[in-house]
């Protein structure tokens, strides 16, 4: 395997188990808000929530919608499906704050993440978080999950003024870290935001196929488990 000097690493669902932690938070929120009065089953809310959330995050990543729209709409749309529930903007913002507060208490990592970070740390690799996540959540999640100390820097789209996968984001990340594209590797679970943007500026890519998608995207490396990355790095 090629030798790298810097590692750009996506945080959500690559290191931090964002999906799993959010599912727990949604279940707690559903009970606390007594949404069972409006939905026949929890799945009548959660399934549309996850579909809406994925669509909005993709649109946000591509710069098609602003952050505030995402925050409101990811709750307004699925909640509007409830019987007799008519969520307005103020209600959705309140729900969002409560949801994020619950999420920020969750510390679960993706299986193999701790082992991988320990390996990279022992080998002396400078690691940099590259994320579209928001300031108020990313630092907190890194601290609660006990991973903040592994990373030399945290590069967020809000600071860059551009979201992944834009080339501008990755050029900003290179500039802020002092990394060179030819000796940097981007590790992430999203083909659009993590792989395509990095590849566009000459950064090698390592796709963590966590969701086992049947893709044909061009990437430098591909693994199904985080611990498989250690095996790759051990190869000459």
N, C-alpha and C positions, 0 to 999 in steps of 0.2 A: 504494500500500500504506500502511496505517496506520503511524504513527510509534510506535516502542516505546522505552522507557527502560531496560528490563532484559530479558535473555534467559535463560530457564531451558533447559538443554540436557541431555538424556539422554546418558550416556557410552557404555554398552555397546551396540555395533552401530549406534550413531548416529555417534559419533566414533571410538572404538576398535573395531577389527575383532575383537570378542570371539569370534564364531563361527569365523572363519578361524584366529585364533591358537590357539584351543582345539583345533581339528582337528589342527593340527601337534603340539600338546602331547599329545593322545590317541595319536597315531601313535607318538610317542617313548615314551610310557608303555607302550603295547602291546608294543613291542619290548623295552624294559628289563625289564618284568615277565614276559616270555616267555609271554604269554597265548596265543600260537599253539599251545601244548600243549593248550589247553582249547577253543579255537574253531576250526572248520574254515576260516573266513575272518575277517579283521578286521571286515568288515561285520556279522558275526553279533553282534559286541559293540557297534560304534559306532552302528548304526541304532537298537537298543533304548536305547542310552545317550541319544541326542539326543531320542528320544520321551519317555523318562522325565524327562530334565532339563527339557524344556518344561513338562510336566505339573506337576512339583514347583515350578518357579519361579512358575507361575501360582497354585498353591495358596498358596505363601509370600506372594506379593504381596497376596492376598486375606485373609491372616491366618489361614489354615486349618491351617497347619503351622508349627512353629518352625524356626529356622535349622539347628540341630543335626540335625534329622530330614532336612532336605534334603541336607545334606552327606553323610550316611551312605547314604541311600536311592538317590541318583542313581548310586552305584556298586554298591551291594548288589544292586539289581534286575537290571541287565544282566549283572553278573558271575555271578549265580546261574544264568544260562542256559548257562554254560560246562560242558563235560563234566568232571565230577569236581572242580569248583571250588566250594567252600562258604565264601564270604566272610562273616566275622563283623564285628561293629562295629569292633573294633580294627583289623582288616585294612583295612576301608573308610576309616577315618580316616587310616591310614598312606598309603593310595593317594591320598586327597584332598590331603593335604599335599604329596605328591610332584607331583601334577597341578598344583596351584596354584603351586608353585615353578617348574615348567616354563612355565606360562602367564605368570608375572610376568617372564619373560625375553623375551617376545615383544613387538614394538613396532609391528606393522602397524596402520595406520589404515584406515578405510573410504575408498574412493576419493572424492576431493574434500574430505575433512575438513580437511586442512591449508590448502587454498585458502580454505575458508569461514572458518576461525578467523582466518586472516590478514586477511581482508576485515573481519570484525567488529571485530578489534583495531584496524585502521587507522581505522575509523569511530568508535572510542571506545565501543562498546557494552559495558557491564558483563555478563560472562557468568558463569553459575553452574551448576555440575554439579548435577543432581538425579537421584539414583540409589538403587536398592535394593541395590546391591553392598555388599560387606563392607569394613570399614576396612582390613584387612590386605592387600587386593588393589587397591582403587581408587586410593589415593594412589600405590602402586608402579607401577601401569599408566600413570597420568598422567605420572609421572616418566620411566619407561622410553621411553614413546612421544614424549616431548618436548612434551607439551601442557599440563603443569601450570601454566606461567606465563601461559597465556591466561585462566585462570579466576580470578575475584575470590573465589569461595568454592566449597566442595564441601558440598552438602547431602545427607546420607545418612540412610536410613530408620532405621538403628541409633541415630542421634542424635535423630531426630524422635520415636522411639517408635511410629511408624506407617509402614507401607509405602505406596508408590505402588500403587494409585490413590486411596487414601483422601483425603478432603478435609482431614483433620488433617495429613497430610504436607505438602500444598501450602500450608495456612495457616501451618505451621511455617516453610516455605521463604520465604514472604512476610515473616514476622516477622523471620527471621534476616538477610535481605538488605535489608530496608527497601523492597522493591519493592511497587508497587501493582498489583493485579490488572488494572486497566483499561489499564495501560501495560506489561504484561509479556506475552511470547510464550513458549510452551512448544514446544520442538522435540524430536521423538523418533520412534522407529521402531515403537513398540508402541501399538496402538489402546486397549488396556485400561489399562495403567499410565501411559502418557504423556498420552494424549488425554482420556480420560473423567474422570480425576481433576482435571486442570487446568481443563477446561471447567466442572466442577461448582462451582468457586470463582470463576468469571468471568474466567479467563485464556484468551486466544486461543490457538489450537493450530495447529501446523504439522506435518503428518504426513509423515514421510519414508518413503515406501512402498518401502523397500529390497527387500522380499521379493515385491513385485508381487502383492499379494493383491487379490482381487476383493471389495472391501469397499463398504459403503454407509454407513459411519459418518459422522456429522456432524462435520466439522472446518472450521477457518477457512481453512486453506490445505493444499494437497497437492502434493508433488513426488515424482518418481521418482529424482532424483539430487541430491546435496548442492549441486552447483554451480548447480542451478536456483534455489536459495534466494537466491543473489547476484542473479540476474535479477529475482526478486520484489522484493528490497529496493531495486533500482535504479529500480523503477517509481514514478511519482509517485502 
